[in-house]
Amino acid sequence: MGTFRPGDTAYFVENGSHVKECKIVSGSGDFYIISYWSINNPAEPAVIQLRGSRLFATKEEAESKIPKKKVNPNYNYHEHY
């Protein structure tokens, strides 16, 4: 998390599962308009607004916010294949 300026590169967690790189378009208060390349429309960037608390300066910082998958030690995963 931090303060970003237009043109800065930032990272955010999409769908709680993976990190996306984005460019800051503009900011006002605690909100930023960002653009990023979406797999749904690779011809042009997607543009959305996010709170500053959802943006990170490094990919590693964003990755640290992804919840870890819990594994049940009592469940035999190989038994069901």
Beta strands, then each sheet from edge to edge (+ up, - down):
strand 1: 9-14
strand 2: 18-28
strand 3: 31-38
strand 4: 41-51
sheet 1: 1+ 2- 3+ 4-
end
